[in-house]
Amino acid sequence: MNNMQPKSNIEPKALTFTQLLQGRLFRIPPYQRAYSWERKHRRDMFDDILNLKEKPNNLHFMATIVGLHTATIQILADDYDRIDIVDGQQRLTTLVILLKIIEKKLTDLLKDADREARTPEARLEQELQELLVKQDEASLILLQTNHDQNEYFVDFIREGTITQESEADTLADRELLRAFQECKNYVRDKWEDPVELLHILKNRLLFIFYQTHDEETVHTIFESLNNRGLDVSPLEILKNKLMEVVCKKSKNQGNPEEHIKELHRIWGNFYKTVGMREGVPVDTDALGFGTTLITEKSQSKVIGVNNAVDLLTGKTDGTINLQMSEEEMNVGKTIKISKWLLNVAKAVDTFQTKMRKPLTDIRQARLLGTSIILREDFSDYEKSKLLHQWEKTTFRIYGLCDNDARTAVGDYVRLAWKIYNRNDLSCDNILEEIPKIETNHSANHDYEIYNMDFYTEPKQRERLRYLLYRYEEYLAKERGQRFSNKQWNLIWKATATDSIEHILPQSKAVGDEVHLIGNLLLLTPEDNSRLRNKEPEDKKETYRETRLHMAEDVANSIKEYGEWDIDNIRMRTEEIRNWIIDEYGG
């Protein structure tokens, strides 16, 4: 395909940023990934633009933009082409953010007299406002992003609102909010004159723009560019291939428009599910796990994403369900593959809780848990029992015994494949199989709670949060009370460091016993910060107010003994140790 000419003789156009934006409204469709650029990507763009300041005669190639013309929209007396962006959304989004920041800076610098006099800067401010927000009844914006459920981008473009990064629920939202702030800092710190920056953006950035009215052509262009070295994720390559197949084959297999709409819907749900959450990489897991589980023979490790794409599209030898060769590609299989990856993504997404981080950081463990969830003939009760055993075994291996992520990879992957593919393997069979993982390798099976540091390193702090959460659940159950997540929601929202409370403060303790589990609690960041260096006696009332059972127990001990010292720490460590042995084994 390297020498392919796109259908309909679509010729790429070399456009400046001004020319690209003229007469167009851009939309990132739901079936595309949400905003995913990180700080390093934005920094590279900022540096490229800044370099043009020192080279006044140079142009800079910024990006290739591939777009599908979906409609012509009339706004007042003007017509605008609505373009669905298939490639180039990250740079385009970041540049539009920069335009808004420049507009905001001009607004801050201008006075009413400047606007009344229609100074050049005032005219530029108005030009940017009219470019970014089209003033019709619906107030359409220049670029409509996808999966923006909190409307951070819309509010920013319309009102200039920059929400705090801490408010973000997903990594995509977080990166978007970071982009707002970083663009603001860049314009403030590097460009004394915002007009100079605007001139560079409008006139000295060069884009190669492909625009077509035909969806098949869009995906063909995308694949051609990928074959020429475009930096695209394996999942995007697969999605584009599936859409290209639907566009080509559905003409002879029913209703093309409905088939394309169905594929768009599935992938829209996929990216909505993925959400780019921090922690579990749902998108790559869906591709790797999904392919690993449908191989005809059991694997000893998770199939890599590049190999997964090749297997699904028939480029690599290997027998899997849903595999497509060039001759076998059809609409039905593209829909089945897409639905399967969506189902796997939904299963993987259940492991997004921070509480399970010591377990879900282990990829082969996530695969095993995913296979249990995907097993259709098991009831919710059976799945709950299996996941409970999965959790206990996994925490023993990687949490309590402190083995690294290379431990028991093959055992987890092979059992995951068996669970999904062998319907004759009953719930009881699997309950027996999961604990065998621990005995099938040469890992350390011993742990000594008395000597375990639960604070010094990040891995230890996450292990502590998991254990104390489960311990609180146990205490609530023992006392016949309902477990409440009210305080825990605040705890999980914070970092481990901000939520871990030393009962005997670190500043007043001697020796390593200050980091034993018996001297540690979990509190909200606010309570933890307020109590940080206080004496235990001065903390006990706040402990009671938390309504956490473990904190109330500590408050009772302080009241009973009149102090909190090494003996108290050792006694509480023994109590928790006994619970750990009962729950996870000795």
DAURUR-V964402 format. One record per helix or strand of 3 or more residues. SS is the DSSP state (H for helix, E for strand). FROM is the first residue (numbers start at 1). LEN is the number of residues. If there is no record, write none. Layout:
ss & from & len
SS & FROM & LEN
SS & FROM & LEN
//
This chain:
ss & from & len
H & 7 & 3
E & 13 & 4
H & 17 & 5
E & 24 & 4
H & 39 & 16
E & 60 & 16
E & 78 & 10
H & 89 & 21
H & 112 & 5
H & 120 & 13
H & 152 & 8
H & 165 & 3
H & 171 & 20
H & 194 & 10
E & 205 & 8
H & 215 & 13
H & 234 & 19
H & 256 & 19
H & 282 & 12
H & 305 & 8
H & 331 & 19
H & 354 & 7
H & 363 & 12
H & 380 & 21
H & 409 & 13
H & 427 & 13
H & 449 & 3
H & 458 & 21
H & 486 & 8
H & 496 & 4
E & 500 & 3
H & 506 & 3
H & 512 & 4
H & 517 & 3
E & 520 & 3
H & 525 & 7
H & 536 & 10
H & 549 & 13
H & 566 & 19
//
